[in-house]
Amino acid sequence: LASGPVSTPPHTVDGFVKEFLRELNYGQGVPLSRSSLNDQYLALARTVRGYLTARWLQTATRRRQKPHKMVGYLSAEYLLGRQLDNALLATDLTAIADEALKQCGIDLDALRQAEIEPGLGNGGLGRLAACFIDSLATMDAPCVGYGLRYEYGIFKQTFVDGRQVEVPDNWLSMGGPWEIPHPEMEVPVHFGGHTERYVGEDGRERTRWISGWDVLGIRYNYMVPGYQNGVVNTLRLWRARATRAFDLHIFNAGDYAEAVRSQTFAENISKVLYPEDSTPQGKELRLQQQYFFVACSIYDFLKHTQPTDLDVRDLPERIIFQLNDTHPVIGIPELMRLLMDDYDLPFDEAWAITRQCFAYTCHTLLPEALEVWSVSLMERLLPRHMEIIYMINEVFLEEVREAFPGDELRVRRMSIIGDHPERSVRMAHLATVASVKVNGVAELHSQLLRDKVLSDFSEMWPEKFTNVTNGVTPRRFVRQSNPNLSKLITDTIGVGWVANLDRLRELEVYAEDEEFRAKFREVKALNKERITAVLKRRDGIELPQGHLLDVMVKRLHEYKRQTLKLLHMVTLYEGIISGEVDAATVTPRTVVFGAKAAPGYRMAKETIFLINSVAKVINNDPRVEGKLFIAFPANYNVTLAERLIPAADLSEQISLAGKEASGTGNMKFALNGALTIGTDDGANVEIRQLVGDDNFFLFGMDEPAVAELQAKGYQPTAYYESNERLRRAINLIDSGHFTDGNREAVSTVIGDLLYNDRFLVLADYQSYIDAQAKVEAAYADQEAWSRSAILNVARTGFFSSDRSMRDYIDRIWHIKTGS
Ligand code: 26W
């Protein structure tokens, strides 16, 4: 990196025009007069990147002056969303770029639309990582985000006859203007083979790993700009490439087939993001991905990022690797391997160091989402790591026996190696044993981790467990996505809130101000106009106007209970068409769903089909015209979220209590002035505490009630039989009313609801219907509704990811911010 002065392009319209035309002419190689929209977008992105690069180099140079501890955020997913607007905002170039492009006869908005968002994540976990690195840059905290540069991100969802069809997301096909590749810096990563003992020159026995095949990690840097603070951090994603030493392998000819395999398969490693969200498939390629990016990242830190004279014994003063769920946990035995086999440290010393270098965040409560890898796969793919895991387990189980003498049952429960259904490595156990701290992502979640999922561990090491409630970046999810509300807030309390979200509290008094409430409603109305235009252009959907806008957007999963929302809509519809309910008394309501299903998740896909089927009938039935409407735009992603959330009146957060670790969409809605209808789950609990019971629609069983009902044996049919409205809603679906008389087409979902219903949809149905009736009553009083909505904005500044990062820094990382 340059250590001398770096030049920043001039912050003027003229300067910007010059940079832009230079990028267009010499970068894209086209004159303005013949440039395509994509040429212009790429030139603009590169221009803005130029402004970032200067700051990026300055940040790196400054950080190099002084030894410091940094965070290596290890995440298999980063759901970044579009980059252009965020970079313009961070550099305060939006107005300049707008004017500069105008002078070139170009509309900035058209170029914004040209960007394909990097969808390198599935949902909450990946988006959280993106929010965190944004906040760390804004706080000037030394952090490198490490991950995988998937060539194909999360699939593009399309609907064919109401059913989800996945299309590959070739996000780089139009160019990757935000990345800086370094093909000259290759990181070797080994797989397979065997280990052998040998005696070193000093007479000590050592182990070496003779790999079966190797790949190279190619570094791609992305800039992560802080908000108008001149800081730019790094996101470093790895791409796999076949080795050149490949020919040598062939000549050595020991294992020709394996060598050929490496050539063929090496580049598959970073090919595609696994679209499974919370159901690990145990696929070998996924383990290859995990080891690949973590090995590259640790190597990169040791060889390039730390000062060259650092003694590895001081590592804990230089680095803390944050494990974003269990996906990067293989980094633990990897660091052990490096310390023992490359740096010659004995096991005990390596273990003492390693145990100070990792911290683990768990993001789930579903038992099926806890990753395990079979011992046989591990032995084949990473034989040295498997040996090290056994060694770790041995000393760990000794500790357990010492702490709980004679409790062999406990030893078996806690072992890193499990026996059922096959011998496998429990990654959450390995992570917990090796980490300085283990955290959940909301108060309730952390409590349930301590009391249930990892209770043996929290008994042994109570101080190891902590909570850090998730957050979202206010830059992207308020300032950028909701310019109308942002302007109102800034006009009212000044601009400081963008980097200090607690200041939203100052809005609280304005909840009582009639004029402010009117302006607030005007903002909502404008945002509804905007989403109406977006859905029309993007999906051909004609959103009815003047409705309560009720939004449920998140991955499709049974525990999130999209079917409960659907049952509510069918209930309203059935009430009207049966004549039971006078249509004139019904609050006009539009429900927007957005949800991708994992391609192999049958029930989720059937639910998508059912939503689309119900939508088609309701939207075309004149009896409910102007009253009920369901929109299900395909391919819900970050870009659509940014348009949709600011327009919502009602936020649906209706997971079964005890199942949603936190949720982060819930926070985005509240911050944008939607009221929440939600269960006592995840961060909903904290949202409700902050906004107050009067400004939140709570329903459903709480976690202890759920546990109790399940313990005594839950029978969904009992609810079906005893609840007439529920029965009529289910019967209407079951009759084939929404599927052209085809009852078979709905049988999977209906059958599951009646005879399984693992997530207690029917048990919470009546409570949900009652809460929705309260919503309607509340919405009828627009002044009171606005007051509540404003209080939601004013009281949820806590959910800034800046605050989450403060908490990680204070409770876990102990790093310094600023220079
Ligand atoms: C395929 C294996 C697997 C297992 C778990 C893939 C992905 C997961 C994730 C842990 C699922 C996930 O994204 N969890 C979500 O994390 C968010 C950020 O903390 C929370 O807000 C959500 O509640 C949680 O579901």
Residues whose N, C-alpha, C, O or C-beta is under 5 A from the ligand:
A	BS01	26W	G123 G124 L125 L128 E276 D277 S278 T279 P280 D325 H363 T364 A369 V441 E660 A661 S662 G663 T664
